[in-house]
Amino acid sequence: MCVYNCIYIELITTTHHNHSSSIHKKLMGIPHILVLPFPAQGHVNPLMHLSKRLVQHGFKITFLNTDFNHKRVVSATNEHVNLEGPRMRLISIPDGLGPEDDRNDLASLCVAMLRTMPSLVERVIEDINGLDDDASEKISGIIADVNMSWALEIADKLGIKGAVLCPSAAAISAMQESIPKLIQDGILDSNGLPVKNRKFQILPGMPIMDTADIPWCIGDSTSMKIIFDYVVRLVQWSHLTDWRLCNTTSDLEPEALSLCPKILPIGPLMESDDNLRSLGQFWEEDLSCLSWLDQQPPCSVIYIAFGSFTVFDPLQFKELALGLELTNKSFLWVVREDIDTKGNTKTAYPDEFQGTRGKIVKWAPQQKVLRHPATACFISHCGWNSTVEGLSNGVPFLCWPYFADQVFDKSYICDVWKVGLGFDLDEKGLISRWEIKKKVDQLLGDDNIRGRSQKLKGMIVNNTLEGGQSYENFNKFVEWLKE
């Protein structure tokens, strides 16, 4: 019996609906890959971009979300979905949590997934491969998020190909690979917790880190231990394959990649065509912001977006709103309905906030916004997707990290690449409205930062052109999948 929900996505241009049967015939004999992201927006996005590139290279993709996120993706895609396309299929299985559980509780999510999902993923593959005697329709490989690398055991058991994609910086993998040394050097204890607060550096040239900002140190000590144990097992599982891809480039992270030479940079994984719609979003994109940007002068708009996890204390939200007002500049601000820590369904803007110079949306087509000539700078939570997208478009950053690897990414942006600035907290532990205005003025007045941003953009984009390292690595991977 089928264990998953399913929807087809059309990624081929056709002129008549009655061509669907002929398309099916053309697809016979092409490689069929199961793609498995970690259930978070910042992980679904790069794996979706990778999937679409594989479709362009002739692959058939079955993209496996959790039931919870599958519903969000289908809802956000709305009427833009064509249900007739055979090239990419979106399916889903349970994540092991109940409808009332908090899926932002990473420790509980990891425990539930490990308890529930491996057996279901195996059944999904067996179901699909048992539906048809034609070997060409059978799943021949798995590409898993590195944070779901337990799936490599399934690939090994079923005798199919297995690969992982790291959707964060290669430096995070380097840090995870360095866990035994960090314990040996007395930086971490055997539970992965900091022995004491201190600075450390994995390799010269990589960001200097604070033990308080180690990515798995989230929540209470029990949660940290659960997440750390999960990370240690992920490192072990990831070595079950020789194909460990990463959404980065050799120009961005030469030191981290030298420490982990088996990691292949294939980034940046981004939408390359403004005419293609985004797939895999958890919220419907408000495209009206693009026509609004068209009406703004070049390099005049502050873009503010904090990803899918960040939440704000109401006092900090107020300071941000009034800080944007204080800059006296146009702004495009992404404000999710769940961005308030109080759980308000409608965020309360301060009475003094007019917002007349800006546009506020619930979710934006971020790559198109960052590519737009009106965008001057990016106030960001520094998630790796946002970081890569900003860098690839030469947009300077104002860094406002929330948790996990975002603090690490901020160090890259401000201290290593020097294409952005951070904010300082006031005596109340807030980023004040005056600090926001000060840093916006400082960033936009610094031609050196903008020059470095443009130079880095050129280096990154060249990696994806014929002859570039990311281009060549991706082609090698495609050939291996097709063997």
C-alpha positions in Angstrom: 0.0 0.0 0.0 1.3 3.5 -0.9 2.6 5.4 2.2 3.0 8.9 0.8 1.0 11.9 -0.5 1.9 12.9 -4.1 1.6 15.9 -6.5 3.3 16.3 -9.9 5.0 19.5 -11.0 5.4 20.5 -14.7 8.9 21.7 -15.5 8.8 21.3 -19.2 7.3 23.8 -21.7 4.6 22.2 -23.8 2.1 23.7 -26.2 -0.9 21.4 -25.8 -2.3 19.4 -22.9 -2.6 16.3 -25.0 1.2 16.0 -25.2 1.4 14.5 -21.7 1.4 10.9 -22.9 4.2 11.6 -25.4 6.2 13.2 -22.7 5.8 10.1 -20.6 7.2 8.0 -23.4 10.2 10.3 -23.7 10.9 9.9 -20.0 11.2 6.1 -20.2 14.8 5.2 -19.5 15.9 8.4 -17.7 17.6 8.3 -14.3 15.1 8.6 -11.4 16.4 10.2 -8.2 14.8 10.6 -4.8 15.7 13.9 -3.1 15.3 14.2 0.7 15.7 17.7 2.4 15.8 18.4 6.1 12.4 19.8 7.0 13.2 23.5 7.1 12.8 26.2 4.5 16.5 26.9 4.2 17.2 23.3 3.5 14.3 22.7 1.0 15.4 25.6 -1.2 18.9 24.5 -2.2 17.8 20.9 -2.8 14.9 22.2 -4.9 17.4 24.3 -7.0 19.6 21.2 -7.4 16.6 19.1 -8.4 15.5 21.6 -11.1 19.1 21.6 -12.5 19.0 17.8 -12.6 15.6 17.9 -14.4 17.3 20.2 -17.0 19.9 17.5 -17.4 17.3 14.8 -18.2 16.6 13.4 -14.8 13.3 12.5 -13.2 13.0 13.7 -9.6 10.8 12.5 -6.7 11.1 15.2 -4.0 10.2 13.9 -0.6 9.1 16.4 2.1 7.4 15.8 5.4 3.6 15.8 5.4 3.7 19.1 7.4 5.9 20.9 4.9 4.4 19.3 1.9 1.0 20.9 2.7 2.7 24.3 3.1 4.6 24.0 -0.2 1.4 23.0 -2.1 -0.6 25.8 -0.4 2.1 28.4 -1.2 2.4 27.2 -4.8 -1.4 27.5 -5.1 -2.8 27.8 -8.6 0.6 28.1 -10.2 1.0 24.3 -10.0 0.4 22.3 -13.2 -0.5 18.8 -12.1 0.3 17.1 -15.4 4.1 17.2 -15.3 6.0 13.9 -15.0 9.5 15.4 -14.6 9.2 16.3 -10.9 7.0 14.7 -8.3 6.4 16.1 -4.8 5.6 13.4 -2.3 5.5 13.3 1.5 5.6 11.1 4.6 5.1 11.8 8.3 7.9 13.3 10.4 6.9 11.5 13.6 5.6 14.5 15.4 1.9 15.2 16.2 -0.1 18.1 14.9 0.2 19.9 18.2 4.1 19.6 18.4 6.5 22.5 17.8 8.6 21.7 14.7 11.0 24.5 15.6 12.1 22.4 18.6 15.0 20.8 16.7 15.9 18.3 19.4 12.3 16.8 19.4 12.2 16.9 15.6 15.5 15.0 15.2 14.4 12.3 17.7 11.0 11.9 16.0 12.5 11.8 12.5 15.0 9.1 13.3 12.3 7.0 15.0 9.9 7.3 12.1 11.3 8.4 8.7 14.0 5.8 7.8 11.6 2.9 7.5 9.1 5.0 5.7 11.7 6.3 3.1 12.7 2.7 2.5 9.0 1.7 1.9 8.5 4.6 -0.4 11.4 3.5 -2.6 10.2 -0.1 -2.5 6.6 1.0 -3.4 7.8 3.1 -6.4 10.2 0.4 -7.6 7.6 -2.2 -7.3 4.9 -0.4 -9.3 6.4 -1.1 -12.7 8.5 -3.9 -14.1 10.3 -1.4 -16.3 13.7 -0.8 -14.7 13.9 2.7 -16.2 11.2 4.0 -13.9 12.8 2.7 -10.8 14.6 5.0 -8.3 18.3 4.6 -9.0 19.7 7.0 -6.4 19.1 9.2 -3.3 20.4 12.7 -2.8 19.9 13.6 0.9 20.4 16.8 2.8 23.6 16.1 4.8 21.4 16.6 7.9 19.4 13.5 6.7 22.5 11.5 5.8 21.0 8.4 7.6 19.3 7.9 4.2 22.7 6.7 2.9 22.2 3.5 4.9 19.0 2.9 3.0 20.7 3.5 -0.3 23.4 1.1 0.6 20.9 -1.5 1.7 18.8 -1.2 -1.5 21.9 -1.2 -3.7 21.3 2.3 -5.2 23.5 5.3 -5.5 23.7 7.7 -2.5 25.0 11.3 -2.2 24.5 14.2 0.3 24.3 18.0 -0.2 25.5 20.3 2.6 23.1 23.4 2.4 25.2 25.4 4.8 28.8 26.6 4.6 31.5 24.0 4.1 33.0 25.5 7.3 30.1 23.9 9.3 31.1 20.5 8.0 34.7 21.3 8.8 33.7 22.2 12.4 31.7 18.9 12.7 34.6 16.9 11.3 36.8 18.6 13.9 34.7 17.6 16.9 37.3 15.0 18.2 40.0 17.6 18.0 37.8 20.2 19.7 37.2 17.7 22.5 40.9 16.8 22.7 41.9 20.5 22.9 39.5 21.0 25.8 37.2 23.4 23.9 34.3 20.9 24.2 33.4 18.2 26.7 32.3 14.7 25.6 28.7 15.9 25.3 29.7 18.6 22.8 29.1 21.4 25.3 31.7 24.2 25.7 34.1 23.6 28.6 34.3 27.4 29.1 33.5 30.5 27.2 36.4 31.2 24.8 37.3 32.1 21.2 38.7 29.4 18.9 39.6 29.0 15.2 39.6 25.8 13.3 42.1 26.9 10.7 43.8 30.2 9.9 41.7 32.1 7.4 38.5 30.8 8.8 36.3 32.9 11.1 37.2 33.2 14.7 34.4 31.6 16.7 33.0 32.0 20.2 32.0 28.8 22.0 28.7 30.4 22.9 27.8 30.4 19.1 28.5 26.7 18.4 25.6 25.7 16.0 24.4 22.7 18.1 24.2 24.7 21.3 20.5 25.4 21.0 18.0 25.2 23.9 18.7 23.7 27.3 21.5 21.2 28.1 19.3 18.2 27.3 18.4 19.6 23.9 22.0 20.4 23.2 23.1 16.8 24.0 20.4 15.4 21.7 21.3 17.6 18.8 25.1 17.0 19.4 24.6 13.2 19.3 22.6 13.6 16.1 25.4 15.7 14.6 28.0 13.1 15.5 26.0 10.4 13.9 25.4 12.5 10.8 29.2 12.9 10.3 29.6 9.1 10.5 26.7 8.5 8.0 28.0 11.1 5.6 31.2 9.1 5.1 29.1 6.3 3.5 29.4 8.2 0.2 32.2 9.7 -1.8 29.8 12.3 -3.2 29.5 15.1 -0.6 28.3 18.2 -2.4 28.1 21.7 -0.9 26.3 24.9 -1.9 29.5 27.0 -1.8 32.5 27.8 -4.0 36.3 27.4 -3.7 36.7 31.2 -3.7 34.5 31.6 -0.7 35.9 28.9 1.5 39.3 27.7 0.4 40.5 26.8 4.0 37.3 24.9 4.9 37.5 22.9 1.7 41.2 22.1 2.2 40.2 20.6 5.6 37.5 18.6 4.0 38.9 17.7 0.5 36.1 15.2 -0.2 33.5 18.0 -0.2 32.7 19.2 -3.8 31.6 22.8 -4.1 28.8 23.1 -6.7 27.4 26.5 -5.7 25.8 28.9 -5.9 22.6 26.9 -6.1 20.1 29.6 -7.2 17.3 30.3 -9.6 19.0 31.4 -12.8 15.9 32.5 -14.7 13.7 35.3 -13.5 10.8 33.9 -15.6 10.8 30.6 -13.6 8.6 30.5 -10.5 10.0 29.4 -7.2 9.1 26.0 -6.0 9.4 24.7 -2.4 8.4 27.9 -0.6 6.5 27.5 2.7 4.7 30.9 2.1 3.3 32.3 -1.1 5.6 34.9 -2.6 4.1 38.5 -2.9 5.2 39.4 -6.4 3.8 42.9 -6.1 7.1 44.0 -4.5 8.9 43.6 -7.8 6.7 46.1 -9.6 7.2 48.4 -6.6 11.0 48.0 -6.9 10.7 48.9 -10.6 9.5 52.4 -9.5 12.5 53.0 -7.2 15.8 54.6 -8.2 18.9 52.4 -8.6 20.6 51.3 -5.4 18.1 53.1 -3.2 16.1 50.4 -1.3 17.0 48.6 2.0 15.9 45.0 1.8 15.1 43.4 5.2 14.4 39.7 5.6 15.1 37.3 8.4 14.3 33.8 6.9 11.9 31.3 8.2 12.9 30.8 11.8 13.8 34.2 13.3 11.3 35.7 15.8 11.4 39.1 17.5 10.6 40.3 20.9 8.0 43.1 20.5 10.4 45.7 21.9 13.1 44.8 19.3 10.5 44.7 16.6 9.5 48.2 17.5 13.1 49.4 17.4 13.6 47.9 14.0 10.4 49.5 12.6 11.4 52.9 14.0 15.0 52.5 12.8 13.8 51.9 9.3 11.8 55.1 9.6 14.8 57.0 10.9 16.9 56.1 7.9 14.6 58.2 5.7 15.2 55.7 2.9 12.9 53.4 1.0 12.7 49.8 2.3 11.2 46.4 1.4 10.6 44.5 4.6 9.5 40.8 4.8 7.4 40.3 8.0 6.1 36.8 8.5 2.8 36.4 10.4 4.7 34.3 13.0 7.6 36.7 13.5 6.5 37.9 17.0 7.7 35.9 20.0 4.3 36.6 21.7 2.6 34.4 19.0 0.5 37.3 17.7 -1.1 36.5 14.4 -0.8 40.2 13.5 2.4 41.9 14.5 1.8 45.2 16.3 3.6 48.1 14.6 4.5 51.1 16.9 2.1 54.0 16.8 4.9 56.3 15.6 5.7 54.1 12.6 4.3 55.5 9.4 6.0 53.2 6.9 5.1 55.4 4.0 8.6 55.1 2.4 8.5 51.3 2.4 6.6 48.2 1.3 5.9 45.4 3.7 5.2 41.8 2.5 4.7 38.5 4.2 7.2 36.6 1.9 9.2 37.8 -1.1 10.8 36.2 -4.2 14.2 36.9 -2.6 16.5 36.1 -5.4 14.6 38.4 -7.7 14.7 41.1 -5.1 18.5 40.8 -4.6 19.0 40.8 -8.3 17.0 44.0 -8.7 19.0 47.2 -9.5 17.0 49.2 -6.9 18.3 47.0 -4.0 21.1 48.8 -2.1 21.7 46.6 0.9 20.4 43.5 2.7 19.6 43.5 6.4 19.8 39.7 6.9 19.7 36.9 9.5 22.7 35.5 7.6 21.3 32.1 6.8 23.6 30.5 4.3 21.1 30.6 1.4 20.5 34.3 2.0 24.3 34.8 2.3 25.0 33.1 -1.0 22.2 34.9 -2.7 23.4 38.3 -1.5 27.0 37.6 -2.4 26.0 36.3 -5.9 24.3 39.6 -6.6 27.0 41.9 -5.1 24.7 43.2 -2.4 26.4 44.5 0.9 25.1 43.1 4.2 24.0 44.4 7.6 24.2 41.3 9.7 21.5 40.3 12.3 22.0 36.6 13.0 19.5 34.7 15.1 20.9 31.3 15.9 23.0 28.3 14.9 25.3 28.7 11.9 24.1 32.2 11.2 26.6 33.7 13.7 29.3 31.8 11.8 28.1 33.2 8.5 28.2 36.7 9.9 31.8 36.2 10.8 32.5 35.3 7.2 30.7 38.4 5.9 32.1 40.9 8.3 35.6 39.6 9.2 36.8 37.4 6.3 35.1 38.7 3.1 34.5 42.2 4.6 31.3 42.8 2.6 29.1 43.8 5.5 28.7 45.3 9.0 27.3 44.0 12.2 25.0 45.7 14.8 26.0 46.5 18.3 23.6 46.0 21.3 22.7 48.8 23.7 22.6 48.5 27.4 19.2 46.9 27.3 20.5 44.2 24.9 18.6 45.6 22.0 19.7 46.9 18.6 18.4 50.4 18.9 16.7 52.5 16.1 19.7 54.9 16.2 22.2 52.0 15.8 20.2 50.8 12.7 20.3 54.3 11.1 24.0 54.6 12.0 25.0 51.3 10.3 22.8 51.9 7.3 24.4 55.2 6.7 27.9 53.8 7.3 27.4 50.8 4.9 25.8 52.8 2.1 28.6 55.4 2.4 31.4 52.9 2.1 32.5 52.5 -1.5 35.2 49.9 -0.4 32.5 47.5 0.9 30.5 47.9 -2.3 33.6 47.3 -4.4 34.5 44.2 -2.5 30.9 43.0 -2.9 31.0 43.4 -6.6 34.4 41.7 -6.9 33.2 38.7 -4.9 30.1 38.5 -7.1 32.2 38.1 -10.2 34.3 35.4 -8.6 31.3 33.4 -7.5 29.4 33.7 -10.7 32.5 32.6 -12.7 32.4 29.2 -10.9 29.1 28.4 -12.6 30.3 29.2 -16.1 31.8 26.6 -18.4 35.2 25.8 -17.1 34.5 27.0 -13.6 35.0 24.6 -10.7 31.4 24.4 -9.6 30.3 23.8 -13.2 32.9 21.0 -13.7 32.1 19.4 -10.3 28.3 19.4 -11.1 28.9 17.8 -14.5 31.1 15.1 -12.9 28.3 14.4 -10.4 25.7 14.2 -13.2 27.9 11.7 -15.2 28.2 9.5 -12.1 24.5 9.5 -11.5 23.9 8.5 -15.1 26.4 5.6 -15.1 
